[in-house]
């Protein structure tokens, strides 16, 4: 059943659906995959090996040292309060 066929739901506006943006998931290059694994360890999330070019650009733009510092600053007050 498509989005338009479901009763009670309005269709998404043009340009807001993933298929309208022509994104294609590709296997991450090894360098970005290793960086994503490091990011996921810092943030405690699960990672996936496939992503679009937008996500690959985002991964490349992230500074791991800054992310570690910001994440540690946020968790320290919580740990001290308990």
Buried (B, 14 or more C-beta within 10 A) or exposed (E): EEEEEEEEEEEEEEEEEEEEEEEEEEEBEEEBBEBBEBBEEBEEEEBEEEBBEEBBEBBEEEEEEEBBEEBEEEEEEEEEEE
